[in-house]
């Protein structure tokens, strides 16, 4: 598949490494420009591009930037993506640690990924937001292995969600359907599933045990 990755930090960089190694056609972009991605490109064979071109022809686009940077993404970003493009949102809201207070999230109670959808003008599939970046490299296992880690995946577009779940399976992880984007609070920071290295049954239980009340450390 043709895959665009916007953000080359820990998650974005390791997804670039793994997806390129699996034979996908990966384009990667960051806010500082393609020239800063030369090392990653040489290591992986991915193509460094400006952010404006990251989704060009892509069947999957990964948006993995700090939440506070989402409004700075260019408008019309997905206008020339492939039909039915699946957009993965890996983001988390860290008001005290990084992003500052976002009133709409805190006062209106919308999920972080719904907020992101509104800003980028495209539906998203929430995945990888509670995954340790190093695990993307270190913990893939074949399907059926009893120690295989499962990741929660939330989204409203069932076709896009199926595409993302299949891609995560190819990366060496199981998935659990975590519902729609309005349900994605169950995997936000501070919930039982956030950072959980467990199988599908453990992830399912953790999602069920989540509370919609944000913990104090994740409030602005």
Secondary structure, 3 states (H helix, E strand, C coil): CEEEEECCCHHHHHHHHHHHHCCCEEEEECCCCHHHHHHHHHHHCCEECCHHHCCCCCCEEEECCCHHHHHHCCCCCCCCCCCCCEEEECCCCCHHHHHCCCHHHHHHCCCHHHHHHHHHCCCCEECCCCCCHHHHHHCCCCCCCCCCCEEEEEECCHHHHHHHHHHHHHHCCEEEECCCHHHHHHHCCCCCCCCCCCCHHHHHHHHHHCCCCCCHHHCC
